[in-house]
Amino acid sequence: MSYVTDISVSLSALVLTYPKSSEVLLRRNSFETSLAAFYQQVLVALVRLIARQDAAKEGGFLPPEVKEELLSKLQLARRSCVSLLRQMVQVGQC
């Protein structure tokens, strides 16, 4: 979970701090497509998986405090990915 959050936040911070870096990212083969796939196939899938876990029910494995912490990290990663894409589009329009 830390890795997923770190990648999302770091890329977003890079483009926010140095907007021209988005030009390099966009020159890579379909980076925006890879980012969208990462968002959908990793972040959204993890949120759904964790949200379904209920420690009170049989088969649930996450205590509520751990579940909330993980969902909070994933929400930060999701916001960072969306922010990154918006920043890249904004730089591309200038």
N, CA, C and O atoms as CSV, one atom per row, in Angstrom:
chain,resi,resn,atom,element,x,y,z
A,1,MET,N,N,0.814,-1.179,0.000
A,1,MET,CA,C,0.000,0.000,0.000
A,1,MET,C,C,0.869,1.260,0.000
A,1,MET,O,O,0.556,2.244,-0.670
A,2,SER,N,N,1.953,1.213,0.754
A,2,SER,CA,C,2.852,2.371,0.803
A,2,SER,C,C,3.447,2.652,-0.572
A,2,SER,O,O,3.611,3.807,-0.964
A,3,TYR,N,N,3.765,1.591,-1.297
A,3,TYR,CA,C,4.356,1.742,-2.631
A,3,TYR,C,C,3.381,2.440,-3.580
A,3,TYR,O,O,3.760,3.356,-4.310
A,4,VAL,N,N,2.141,2.005,-3.564
A,4,VAL,CA,C,1.120,2.580,-4.439
A,4,VAL,C,C,0.935,4.065,-4.125
A,4,VAL,O,O,0.873,4.898,-5.029
A,5,THR,N,N,0.849,4.383,-2.839
A,5,THR,CA,C,0.676,5.770,-2.427
A,5,THR,C,C,1.904,6.592,-2.774
A,5,THR,O,O,1.784,7.716,-3.262
A,6,ASP,N,N,3.082,6.039,-2.527
A,6,ASP,CA,C,4.328,6.766,-2.789
A,6,ASP,C,C,4.471,7.123,-4.264
A,6,ASP,O,O,4.831,8.253,-4.594
A,7,ILE,N,N,4.196,6.186,-5.143
A,7,ILE,CA,C,4.313,6.450,-6.582
A,7,ILE,C,C,3.351,7.567,-7.000
A,7,ILE,O,O,3.735,8.491,-7.717
A,8,SER,N,N,2.128,7.474,-6.556
A,8,SER,CA,C,1.120,8.462,-6.942
A,8,SER,C,C,1.462,9.852,-6.430
A,8,SER,O,O,1.410,10.827,-7.179
A,9,VAL,N,N,1.811,9.941,-5.158
A,9,VAL,CA,C,2.102,11.242,-4.555
A,9,VAL,C,C,3.397,11.825,-5.129
A,9,VAL,O,O,3.472,13.026,-5.389
A,10,SER,N,N,4.414,10.984,-5.328
A,10,SER,CA,C,5.696,11.465,-5.845
A,10,SER,C,C,5.580,12.013,-7.260
A,10,SER,O,O,6.136,13.069,-7.560
A,11,LEU,N,N,4.866,11.312,-8.132
A,11,LEU,CA,C,4.687,11.798,-9.499
A,11,LEU,C,C,3.891,13.099,-9.525
A,11,LEU,O,O,4.210,14.018,-10.280
A,12,SER,N,N,2.867,13.165,-8.706
A,12,SER,CA,C,2.076,14.380,-8.646
A,12,SER,C,C,2.909,15.554,-8.122
A,12,SER,O,O,2.822,16.661,-8.653
A,13,ALA,N,N,3.706,15.319,-7.092
A,13,ALA,CA,C,4.560,16.373,-6.536
A,13,ALA,C,C,5.616,16.816,-7.550
A,13,ALA,O,O,5.935,18.001,-7.639
A,14,LEU,N,N,6.153,15.868,-8.309
A,14,LEU,CA,C,7.146,16.204,-9.325
A,14,LEU,C,C,6.569,17.169,-10.360
A,14,LEU,O,O,7.176,18.194,-10.670
A,15,VAL,N,N,5.402,16.837,-10.887
A,15,VAL,CA,C,4.797,17.669,-11.920
A,15,VAL,C,C,4.320,19.005,-11.343
A,15,VAL,O,O,4.375,20.031,-12.021
A,16,LEU,N,N,3.860,18.991,-10.113
A,16,LEU,CA,C,3.438,20.243,-9.473
A,16,LEU,C,C,4.637,21.163,-9.234
A,16,LEU,O,O,4.542,22.374,-9.433
A,17,THR,N,N,5.751,20.592,-8.813
A,17,THR,CA,C,6.955,21.370,-8.530
A,17,THR,C,C,7.657,21.818,-9.806
A,17,THR,O,O,8.125,22.952,-9.905
A,18,TYR,N,N,7.725,20.915,-10.780
A,18,TYR,CA,C,8.422,21.212,-12.035
A,18,TYR,C,C,7.503,20.830,-13.196
A,18,TYR,O,O,7.610,19.726,-13.729
A,19,PRO,N,N,6.609,21.724,-13.589
A,19,PRO,CA,C,5.609,21.407,-14.617
A,19,PRO,C,C,6.181,20.879,-15.929
A,19,PRO,O,O,5.535,20.071,-16.598
A,20,LYS,N,N,7.376,21.318,-16.309
A,20,LYS,CA,C,7.941,20.833,-17.582
A,20,LYS,C,C,8.234,19.335,-17.545
A,20,LYS,O,O,8.401,18.712,-18.593
A,21,SER,N,N,8.298,18.754,-16.346
A,21,SER,CA,C,8.532,17.309,-16.263
A,21,SER,C,C,7.389,16.532,-16.903
A,21,SER,O,O,7.582,15.396,-17.336
A,22,SER,N,N,6.207,17.127,-16.967
A,22,SER,CA,C,5.087,16.431,-17.599
A,22,SER,C,C,5.334,16.214,-19.086
A,22,SER,O,O,4.831,15.255,-19.671
A,23,GLU,N,N,6.114,17.112,-19.698
A,23,GLU,CA,C,6.448,16.923,-21.112
A,23,GLU,C,C,7.236,15.636,-21.313
A,23,GLU,O,O,7.017,14.909,-22.281
A,24,VAL,N,N,8.147,15.364,-20.399
A,24,VAL,CA,C,8.935,14.126,-20.477
A,24,VAL,C,C,8.033,12.920,-20.275
A,24,VAL,O,O,8.149,11.927,-20.992
A,25,LEU,N,N,7.133,13.005,-19.300
A,25,LEU,CA,C,6.226,11.890,-19.047
A,25,LEU,C,C,5.310,11.640,-20.242
A,25,LEU,O,O,5.029,10.492,-20.585
A,26,LEU,N,N,4.851,12.709,-20.867
A,26,LEU,CA,C,3.961,12.546,-22.014
A,26,LEU,C,C,4.677,12.010,-23.250
A,26,LEU,O,O,4.053,11.398,-24.117
A,27,ARG,N,N,5.983,12.240,-23.328
A,27,ARG,CA,C,6.748,11.703,-24.473
A,27,ARG,C,C,6.916,10.199,-24.374
A,27,ARG,O,O,7.127,9.524,-25.381
A,28,ARG,N,N,6.822,9.679,-23.169
A,28,ARG,CA,C,6.915,8.221,-23.007
A,28,ARG,C,C,5.701,7.598,-23.673
A,28,ARG,O,O,4.637,8.212,-23.749
A,29,ASN,N,N,5.864,6.409,-24.140
A,29,ASN,CA,C,4.768,5.749,-24.856
A,29,ASN,C,C,3.529,5.626,-23.993
A,29,ASN,O,O,3.500,4.854,-23.034
A,30,SER,N,N,2.527,6.375,-24.331
A,30,SER,CA,C,1.196,6.343,-23.722
A,30,SER,C,C,1.228,6.324,-22.190
A,30,SER,O,O,0.588,5.480,-21.563
A,31,PHE,N,N,1.970,7.253,-21.596
A,31,PHE,CA,C,2.026,7.334,-20.139
A,31,PHE,C,C,0.641,7.567,-19.550
A,31,PHE,O,O,0.284,6.975,-18.531
A,32,GLU,N,N,-0.139,8.434,-20.195
A,32,GLU,CA,C,-1.465,8.726,-19.662
A,32,GLU,C,C,-2.354,7.489,-19.663
A,32,GLU,O,O,-3.198,7.330,-18.781
A,33,THR,N,N,-2.170,6.612,-20.650
A,33,THR,CA,C,-2.919,5.358,-20.688
A,33,THR,C,C,-2.471,4.437,-19.560
A,33,THR,O,O,-3.295,3.782,-18.921
A,34,SER,N,N,-1.173,4.389,-19.321
A,34,SER,CA,C,-0.649,3.583,-18.221
A,34,SER,C,C,-1.136,4.104,-16.875
A,34,SER,O,O,-1.455,3.322,-15.979
A,35,LEU,N,N,-1.192,5.417,-16.736
A,35,LEU,CA,C,-1.685,6.017,-15.499
A,35,LEU,C,C,-3.157,5.679,-15.287
A,35,LEU,O,O,-3.567,5.354,-14.173
A,36,ALA,N,N,-3.942,5.754,-16.342
A,36,ALA,CA,C,-5.364,5.409,-16.239
A,36,ALA,C,C,-5.543,3.931,-15.886
A,36,ALA,O,O,-6.411,3.585,-15.084
A,37,ALA,N,N,-4.739,3.073,-16.474
A,37,ALA,CA,C,-4.812,1.643,-16.168
A,37,ALA,C,C,-4.405,1.378,-14.719
A,37,ALA,O,O,-5.035,0.573,-14.033
A,38,PHE,N,N,-3.354,2.054,-14.253
A,38,PHE,CA,C,-2.923,1.928,-12.861
A,38,PHE,C,C,-4.058,2.351,-11.935
A,38,PHE,O,O,-4.341,1.674,-10.947
A,39,TYR,N,N,-4.698,3.456,-12.247
A,39,TYR,CA,C,-5.799,3.964,-11.432
A,39,TYR,C,C,-6.927,2.941,-11.371
A,39,TYR,O,O,-7.392,2.582,-10.289
A,40,GLN,N,N,-7.359,2.479,-12.529
A,40,GLN,CA,C,-8.517,1.584,-12.590
A,40,GLN,C,C,-8.208,0.182,-12.081
A,40,GLN,O,O,-8.966,-0.369,-11.283
A,41,GLN,N,N,-7.105,-0.396,-12.534
A,41,GLN,CA,C,-6.829,-1.795,-12.229
A,41,GLN,C,C,-6.166,-2.019,-10.883
A,41,GLN,O,O,-6.230,-3.123,-10.343
A,42,VAL,N,N,-5.530,-0.998,-10.333
A,42,VAL,CA,C,-4.872,-1.159,-9.039
A,42,VAL,C,C,-5.629,-0.405,-7.950
A,42,VAL,O,O,-6.108,-1.007,-6.989
A,43,LEU,N,N,-5.733,0.906,-8.103
A,43,LEU,CA,C,-6.321,1.706,-7.025
A,43,LEU,C,C,-7.795,1.376,-6.794
A,43,LEU,O,O,-8.197,1.092,-5.666
A,44,VAL,N,N,-8.587,1.410,-7.839
A,44,VAL,CA,C,-10.019,1.138,-7.686
A,44,VAL,C,C,-10.239,-0.300,-7.218
A,44,VAL,O,O,-11.094,-0.551,-6.369
A,45,ALA,N,N,-9.487,-1.225,-7.755
A,45,ALA,CA,C,-9.632,-2.629,-7.349
A,45,ALA,C,C,-9.278,-2.829,-5.871
A,45,ALA,O,O,-9.962,-3.570,-5.164
A,46,LEU,N,N,-8.212,-2.168,-5.404
A,46,LEU,CA,C,-7.839,-2.282,-3.997
A,46,LEU,C,C,-8.886,-1.656,-3.079
A,46,LEU,O,O,-9.199,-2.211,-2.026
A,47,VAL,N,N,-9.423,-0.516,-3.471
A,47,VAL,CA,C,-10.468,0.124,-2.662
A,47,VAL,C,C,-11.667,-0.801,-2.537
A,47,VAL,O,O,-12.210,-0.970,-1.445
A,48,ARG,N,N,-12.077,-1.390,-3.626
A,48,ARG,CA,C,-13.226,-2.309,-3.589
A,48,ARG,C,C,-12.947,-3.515,-2.713
A,48,ARG,O,O,-13.803,-3.932,-1.933
A,49,LEU,N,N,-11.758,-4.074,-2.837
A,49,LEU,CA,C,-11.396,-5.249,-2.051
A,49,LEU,C,C,-11.393,-4.927,-0.561
A,49,LEU,O,O,-11.955,-5.676,0.237
A,50,ILE,N,N,-10.773,-3.836,-0.191
A,50,ILE,CA,C,-10.663,-3.475,1.224
A,50,ILE,C,C,-12.020,-3.045,1.776
A,50,ILE,O,O,-12.354,-3.375,2.914
A,51,ALA,N,N,-12.795,-2.323,0.996
A,51,ALA,CA,C,-14.101,-1.862,1.461
A,51,ALA,C,C,-15.037,-3.029,1.763
A,51,ALA,O,O,-15.913,-2.915,2.620
A,52,ARG,N,N,-14.859,-4.132,1.076
A,52,ARG,CA,C,-15.718,-5.304,1.303
A,52,ARG,C,C,-15.346,-6.072,2.558
A,52,ARG,O,O,-16.146,-6.868,3.050
A,53,GLN,N,N,-14.160,-5.852,3.081
A,53,GLN,CA,C,-13.699,-6.606,4.237
A,53,GLN,C,C,-14.387,-6.117,5.500
A,53,GLN,O,O,-14.460,-4.917,5.765
A,54,ASP,N,N,-14.876,-7.049,6.255
A,54,ASP,CA,C,-15.517,-6.727,7.524
A,54,ASP,C,C,-15.029,-7.745,8.552
A,54,ASP,O,O,-15.350,-8.930,8.474
A,55,ALA,N,N,-14.257,-7.266,9.505
A,55,ALA,CA,C,-13.660,-8.165,10.499
A,55,ALA,C,C,-14.726,-8.877,11.330
A,55,ALA,O,O,-14.474,-9.960,11.858
A,56,ALA,N,N,-15.899,-8.289,11.450
A,56,ALA,CA,C,-16.959,-8.896,12.253
A,56,ALA,C,C,-17.584,-10.107,11.553
A,56,ALA,O,O,-18.124,-11.003,12.202
A,57,LYS,N,N,-17.502,-10.118,10.245
A,57,LYS,CA,C,-18.077,-11.229,9.497
A,57,LYS,C,C,-17.038,-12.317,9.302
A,57,LYS,O,O,-15.834,-12.066,9.356
A,58,GLU,N,N,-17.514,-13.506,9.080
A,58,GLU,CA,C,-16.620,-14.633,8.828
A,58,GLU,C,C,-15.861,-14.394,7.530
A,58,GLU,O,O,-16.461,-14.043,6.515
A,59,GLY,N,N,-14.569,-14.580,7.558
A,59,GLY,CA,C,-13.735,-14.375,6.380
A,59,GLY,C,C,-13.152,-12.984,6.313
A,59,GLY,O,O,-12.239,-12.741,5.523
A,60,GLY,N,N,-13.656,-12.053,7.125
A,60,GLY,CA,C,-13.088,-10.710,7.168
A,60,GLY,C,C,-11.766,-10.744,7.906
A,60,GLY,O,O,-11.632,-11.451,8.905
A,61,PHE,N,N,-10.800,-10.000,7.437
A,61,PHE,CA,C,-9.488,-10.094,8.056
A,61,PHE,C,C,-8.920,-8.760,8.510
A,61,PHE,O,O,-7.825,-8.722,9.070
A,62,LEU,N,N,-9.623,-7.683,8.287
A,62,LEU,CA,C,-9.086,-6.379,8.642
A,62,LEU,C,C,-9.842,-5.758,9.817
A,62,LEU,O,O,-11.059,-5.581,9.756
A,63,PRO,N,N,-9.116,-5.430,10.883
A,63,PRO,CA,C,-9.766,-4.663,11.954
A,63,PRO,C,C,-10.178,-3.296,11.407
A,63,PRO,O,O,-9.541,-2.794,10.481
A,64,PRO,N,N,-11.219,-2.691,11.951
A,64,PRO,CA,C,-11.721,-1.418,11.426
A,64,PRO,C,C,-10.666,-0.317,11.329
A,64,PRO,O,O,-10.654,0.430,10.351
A,65,GLU,N,N,-9.790,-0.203,12.311
A,65,GLU,CA,C,-8.778,0.863,12.267
A,65,GLU,C,C,-7.771,0.645,11.143
A,65,GLU,O,O,-7.318,1.609,10.525
A,66,VAL,N,N,-7.422,-0.593,10.876
A,66,VAL,CA,C,-6.499,-0.897,9.769
A,66,VAL,C,C,-7.195,-0.631,8.439
A,66,VAL,O,O,-6.603,-0.070,7.517
A,67,LYS,N,N,-8.444,-1.038,8.353
A,67,LYS,CA,C,-9.226,-0.817,7.137
A,67,LYS,C,C,-9.309,0.677,6.817
A,67,LYS,O,O,-9.099,1.081,5.674
A,68,GLU,N,N,-9.609,1.482,7.813
A,68,GLU,CA,C,-9.716,2.933,7.601
A,68,GLU,C,C,-8.377,3.540,7.190
A,68,GLU,O,O,-8.334,4.425,6.335
A,69,GLU,N,N,-7.291,3.074,7.790
A,69,GLU,CA,C,-5.961,3.584,7.433
A,69,GLU,C,C,-5.614,3.247,5.984
A,69,GLU,O,O,-5.101,4.095,5.253
A,70,LEU,N,N,-5.889,2.031,5.575
A,70,LEU,CA,C,-5.608,1.623,4.196
A,70,LEU,C,C,-6.469,2.396,3.206
A,70,LEU,O,O,-5.975,2.839,2.169
A,71,LEU,N,N,-7.742,2.559,3.514
A,71,LEU,CA,C,-8.621,3.313,2.625
A,71,LEU,C,C,-8.198,4.778,2.535
A,71,LEU,O,O,-8.325,5.400,1.480
A,72,SER,N,N,-7.706,5.316,3.619
A,72,SER,CA,C,-7.213,6.697,3.613
A,72,SER,C,C,-5.995,6.839,2.701
A,72,SER,O,O,-5.898,7.803,1.942
A,73,LYS,N,N,-5.073,5.888,2.774
A,73,LYS,CA,C,-3.892,5.921,1.904
A,73,LYS,C,C,-4.283,5.768,0.442
A,73,LYS,O,O,-3.736,6.442,-0.429
A,74,LEU,N,N,-5.217,4.892,0.184
A,74,LEU,CA,C,-5.669,4.698,-1.195
A,74,LEU,C,C,-6.385,5.939,-1.720
A,74,LEU,O,O,-6.249,6.282,-2.894
A,75,GLN,N,N,-7.139,6.606,-0.870
A,75,GLN,CA,C,-7.814,7.828,-1.290
A,75,GLN,C,C,-6.789,8.903,-1.650
A,75,GLN,O,O,-6.972,9.636,-2.622
A,76,LEU,N,N,-5.713,8.998,-0.870
A,76,LEU,CA,C,-4.638,9.937,-1.172
A,76,LEU,C,C,-3.999,9.595,-2.517
A,76,LEU,O,O,-3.721,10.485,-3.320
A,77,ALA,N,N,-3.767,8.307,-2.760
A,77,ALA,CA,C,-3.182,7.875,-4.031
A,77,ALA,C,C,-4.112,8.207,-5.195
A,77,ALA,O,O,-3.653,8.650,-6.247
A,78,ARG,N,N,-5.406,7.996,-5.018
A,78,ARG,CA,C,-6.373,8.310,-6.077
A,78,ARG,C,C,-6.396,9.800,-6.385
A,78,ARG,O,O,-6.369,10.205,-7.547
A,79,ARG,N,N,-6.448,10.617,-5.328
A,79,ARG,CA,C,-6.442,12.076,-5.543
A,79,ARG,C,C,-5.158,12.522,-6.234
A,79,ARG,O,O,-5.184,13.411,-7.085
A,80,SER,N,N,-4.042,11.909,-5.873
A,80,SER,CA,C,-2.755,12.273,-6.480
A,80,SER,C,C,-2.724,11.925,-7.964
A,80,SER,O,O,-2.199,12.696,-8.767
A,81,CYS,N,N,-3.272,10.787,-8.333
A,81,CYS,CA,C,-3.309,10.397,-9.752
A,81,CYS,C,C,-4.184,11.350,-10.557
A,81,CYS,O,O,-3.817,11.753,-11.660
A,82,VAL,N,N,-5.324,11.705,-10.014
A,82,VAL,CA,C,-6.210,12.634,-10.709
A,82,VAL,C,C,-5.531,13.996,-10.826
A,82,VAL,O,O,-5.582,14.634,-11.877
A,83,SER,N,N,-4.899,14.433,-9.749
A,83,SER,CA,C,-4.182,15.711,-9.770
A,83,SER,C,C,-3.053,15.693,-10.791
A,83,SER,O,O,-2.844,16.670,-11.510
A,84,LEU,N,N,-2.330,14.588,-10.853
A,84,LEU,CA,C,-1.234,14.445,-11.809
A,84,LEU,C,C,-1.751,14.580,-13.238
A,84,LEU,O,O,-1.169,15.307,-14.042
A,85,LEU,N,N,-2.819,13.899,-13.551
A,85,LEU,CA,C,-3.381,13.965,-14.902
A,85,LEU,C,C,-3.861,15.379,-15.234
A,85,LEU,O,O,-3.644,15.869,-16.342
A,86,ARG,N,N,-4.509,16.024,-14.280
A,86,ARG,CA,C,-4.967,17.403,-14.509
A,86,ARG,C,C,-3.786,18.332,-14.755
A,86,ARG,O,O,-3.835,19.180,-15.645
A,87,GLN,N,N,-2.725,18.174,-13.969
A,87,GLN,CA,C,-1.537,19.021,-14.132
A,87,GLN,C,C,-0.893,18.799,-15.501
A,87,GLN,O,O,-0.442,19.745,-16.146
A,88,MET,N,N,-0.856,17.546,-15.929
A,88,MET,CA,C,-0.251,17.241,-17.223
A,88,MET,C,C,-1.080,17.841,-18.360
A,88,MET,O,O,-0.516,18.349,-19.329
A,89,VAL,N,N,-2.395,17.790,-18.255
A,89,VAL,CA,C,-3.270,18.370,-19.276
A,89,VAL,C,C,-3.100,19.889,-19.287
A,89,VAL,O,O,-3.030,20.501,-20.353
A,90,GLN,N,N,-3.035,20.488,-18.115
A,90,GLN,CA,C,-2.886,21.928,-18.010
A,90,GLN,C,C,-1.570,22.404,-18.638
A,90,GLN,O,O,-1.550,23.408,-19.350
A,91,VAL,N,N,-0.486,21.692,-18.378
A,91,VAL,CA,C,0.820,22.051,-18.965
A,91,VAL,C,C,0.777,21.843,-20.468
A,91,VAL,O,O,1.348,22.634,-21.219
A,92,GLY,N,N,0.108,20.787,-20.917
A,92,GLY,CA,C,0.020,20.519,-22.343
A,92,GLY,C,C,-0.770,21.577,-23.099
A,92,GLY,O,O,-0.567,21.760,-24.299
A,93,GLN,N,N,-1.662,22.271,-22.414
A,93,GLN,CA,C,-2.466,23.305,-23.054
A,93,GLN,C,C,-1.759,24.628,-23.151
A,93,GLN,O,O,-2.141,25.478,-23.956
A,94,CYS,N,N,-0.730,24.824,-22.342
A,94,CYS,CA,C,-0.010,26.112,-22.338
A,94,CYS,C,C,0.895,26.258,-23.532
A,94,CYS,O,O,1.568,27.279,-23.677
